Amino acid sequence: MRLAILFGGVSFEHEISIVSAITLSKVLGGENPLFIFLDFQRNFYLISPENMESSTFSSGTYRNEKKIVPTFGGFQYRTLFGKKRIENIKVINLIHGGDGEDGKIISLLEFYNIPAISPNREASIISYNKEYTKLFANSIGVKTLQYEIVHKGEKYTPTLSYPLIIKPLRLGSSIGVSVVENEKELGYGLDTAFQYDETAIVEPFIKGVREFNIAGTYTKRLVLSKIEEPSKDKILDFDKKYMDFSRDGEVQEADIPPDIRSEIVKSFQKIYLPLFKGSLIRCDFFLIDDEIYLNEINSVPGSLANYLFDDFPSIIQNIEIPKSRTISTNYHYIERIQKAK
């Protein structure tokens, strides 16, 4: 099956998705993938490989490309002689944030029976909402930090100790994230988060904490990436994270004791199986007092975390996508009703 990279979407992370897609166009160039762009009017466009550059989208010239629509088993577009189908494809969901990570796009693809490398609807809902992520993780024995939920317009007095980190409840990257040191800064931090969501999540901010990232997917077995320890200045700086999403080189394996490595791997396995089968995700963990805590699940990680794997193209081609149950009917029940009249 031919790979088709789907990117863009109606999301605060729309531009990040474009950066990710351009990066994957280089990483997966040898696989001859298709490129499908979803714009803010939710129109799909088939982008020519030679036009996979930032100016195509910033200038709006993507509208000169073929406009396509989903159909059963793939997409199609009009020609002078009728309609032409794009089929026998496997879509890579590379839409970050809204549309891609909240379950909308996978619901559409499943509706049209289009195979996709993507978290399913249930996995999307759990990983997109940071509170649901914590509840899920705790239910399977993976530790998370304490937190409090704040709704826009309500009076809030933290019971957690400063400094605090405030995030929109449903958003990725570092958009809308603030670290507040005291009560005076609290209002600004909440207002920043509320620009992107009606609900915010508040957690303790632990200075100097070590963070580790690991990605994985399922082929005929669970395939895990290297474990990376990102540098500290990347944790909250959105501009650096934006550029980080364009990475296509290899990273160094984190220097950590075997017992910590084992705990990170075990925690990832608990999270991934069986809920996230069919997707490639990245989990970010904190190391606090020699214990591992889940920070977040990146269900559509930047550039699909290609830089964490040694043989990324081969892994992508071999991801096992769960088959949906085939349902058929012979209308016997309706026929019996008709005969009984």
N, C-alpha and C positions, 0 to 999 in steps of 0.2 A: 504494500500500500504506500502511496505517495504521502509524504508529510505536508501538512498545510498549517502554517503559523498564523494564528488568529490574534490580532492585537488592536489596541486603541480602546474603544468603549467609552461610555459615559461615566467618567470617573475623575476624581481629583488627581489620580495617578496616570492619566491619559498619556502625558508626555513621557513618563517613565516607561510605559508599555512600548512606546515607539522606539525608545533607546534600546530596550531589551530585544525587540524584534530585529533591529539593525545589527545588533551584536550577534544574534543567532543566525542571521543571514550569512555571516562570515564563518561562524563555527560549523554550521550545517550546510555550507555551500556545496560540498561534495555529494550531499543527499538530494540535490535538486528540488528543494521544497517550494511549495506555493506560498504566497503571502496574501492574507485576507485582512483588510483593514476595516474596522467598524468605527464610523465617525459619530459625531455628537447628535446627528439626526437618526442614528441607528441604521444607516445605510451601509451595506457591505460592498467593498471594492476589491477586485483582484489586481494587486499591484505587481507590475513587471519587476523582475529581479534588478534590472539596471536602475530602477527608480526607488530602490530601497535606501533612501538617504533623507536626512532630516528636512531638507528644503522642499521635498515633495509634499510634506504634510503642513509645514509652517506657511507655505505659499498657497495652499489649497489646490495645487495642480493634481492632487490625487483624484479629483473629480473627473479628470480626463481619462481615467482608467476604466476598465470594464466594471459596470455595476452588476452585482450578482445578488441572487436571493436564495435562501435555503429551500431545499426540496427533499423529498424522501431519499435518503442515502447519500446526499451531497448538496451541491449548489448548482445553479444554472444561470445562464444569461442569454439575452436575445441577440440574434444575428439577422442578417437580411433574409435568411432562408428558414427562420424559425428559432427554436431554442437549442442551446448547446449545454450539455450536462458536464459538471465536474464531479466525478465519482471515483470510487475506489481510493478514497483518501482517509488519512488519520489526522485529525485536527489536533494541534498543540494549543491549548488555551494559554495564551500569554497576556491576557487582559488583567492588569493589576487593579486591585480595589473593586469599586462598584462594577457591576455587570459580570466581571470575570471571577471574582472571589466570593461574591454573595449568593451564587447559585443560579443567577438568571441565565447566563450563557449556556451552562451545561444542561439546564432544563430545556432550552431551545434545541440544543444538539440532540439530546435524548429523544425529544418529541419527533424530530425528523430522522431518527435512527442513523445519526452520523457519528461514527466512532471518534472518541476524543481522549487525549491524555489530559486529564483534568480531575480535580476533586469532584465527587458526586454531590448531589444536592444536600444530603445530610452532612457530609464532611464540610461542605462550604459554609453552611449555616453555623456549625460549631466553631470553625476556625476564624470566621469573619467577625464574630462577636466575642470580644475579649473576656467577657464574663462567662459565656458558654464554654469557651476554651478552658478556663480555670475549673469550672464544674466538671467538665469531661475529664480533664487531667487528674483531678483529685479522685474521681470515681474509679480510675484504673491504677491508682497508686503512684502517680507522678506528682511531686510537690510543686506548689506555686507560691508566689508571694502573697501576703495579705493584701486586701484591696477594699475600697469603698466605691459605691456607685453614686453619681450625682446627676440629677436631671436639671435641665435648664429651667431657671426661674425659681427653684426651691432654695431655701436657706440651708447652708451647709457649714458645719463646724467639724473639722477633721478630728478623729480619735487617734489617727496614726501620727507618729512623730515626724517633724520636719528633719531634713528636706524631703519633699514629695515630688513625684513625677506624675504629671497629669496628661492623659491621652484621650482623644476621641474614642468612644467605645467600639466603633465600627470603621476602622481605617488602618491602612498599613503604613509602611515607611516611617518617616519622622515628621510627617505633616501634622500640624496642630499640637505637637508635643512640647511641653514646658517643664522645666525643673524649677520649683519654688522653694525658697529657703525659709520663708516666714509667712505670717498671716497677711502682711502688707502685699506680698506678691501673689497671694492665692487667687484674688479676684481676676487679675490679668491672666493667670494660667488657665482658669476656668473659661474666661471669655474667649481665649484663643482656641480651646478645644471645641467650644460651642459654635464656632464658625463653621465647623465641619460635621457636627453631629449634635443631636438634641440631648445626648447623654455622654457623660465623661466617666472614665475610670481613674481612680487615684490610688497610687501605690507608694510604698517607701522607696526613696532613691538612695541606693547604697553606693557611696563613692568608692572608686577603685575596684569595684567588683570585676571578677574575671568572667568573660562571656565566651561561649563556645558554640559554633555553628556546625551542624551536620545535616546532610541531605540524604535522601534515599528514595527508592522506588522498588517496584516488584516486576521482575521478568518471570523466570520460572522459580525464582527465589527472591528473598529480600536482598537488594543491592544497596550497600551503604557507601557514602563518599568519604573523603578525608574529613577529619575534624579540624576546623579552622578556629584560631583565636584572633578575632579582628582587633585592630589597634583601637585604643580607647577613644581617639578623636573621631571615630566613625559612628559612635553609638547614637549621638543626638544631632549631628550636623547633617541636615537634609541635603545641602549642596554636595557634600562628600558622598552621601549615599546615592544621590542621583548619578554621579560620575561612576560610583562603584558598580552600578548596574550594567555598565558597559564593559565590565571585565570579561576577558576571554582567555586569559593566561592561567597557568597553574598556581596553586597556593602551597605554602609549606604546611606540613602536618603539625598540629599543635603539640608542644612539648608538655605532656601531662602524665602523671603516674598511671600505671595499668588499671588500678582499681577505679579511678575517676573515669578513665576511658570506657571501662566496662559498664559503669553506671550510666553514662551518656548513651551508649549503644542500647542498653536494656530499656531505658526510658523512651528512646526513639521507637524501638520495636513495639512497645506497648501502645504508643500513639498511632503508629502507622497501620498496624494489622488489627482487624481487617478493614477498618473504616476508610482508609485512604488508598486502597488498591485501585490501580488505574491512573494514579497521579504521581508526580514527582514533587515532593515537598521538602522544605528545609525547616528544621526546628532550631531555635536559639535557646540556649541554656545558660543559667548563672551558676557559678560555683561560690557558695557561701558557707563558711565554716566546714569545709570538706564535704558538703552535701550539694547535690544537684537539684536545681529548681528550673522548671520550664518558664521561659520568658514569653515566647510566642510561637505560634505555628504559622509559617509562611506557606500558604497552600499554593500560591503561584509566585515563587521566588524570583527576584530580579535576574534576568537572563537565564532563568531556569537553573540557576546555580551550576552552570556548566563548568565553571572554573574549579569546582570541588571534585570533579571526576577525571580520571585518566583517559577513559575511552568514551566520551560523552555521546558521539554520534551512534555508536553501536548500542549503547544502553537505551537511547531514545527509540531506536528501531525495534528493540525487543521488549519494550514495556507491555505487559499483559493487561489488556483492557477487559474488565469483567463483562460477560455477555448478559444482556437483559433477557428475561423470560419471554418466550414466544407465546402469544395468546391468539387463539383462533376461535371462530364460531361457525356453526353450520345453520344457525337460525331455526333449529328444530323447535325451540320453545315458542317463538313467534308463530310458526306454522301451526302448532297445536292449538294456540289461542284462536287463530283464524278459522281453523276447522271446527272448533267448538261453538262458533257463533251461529 
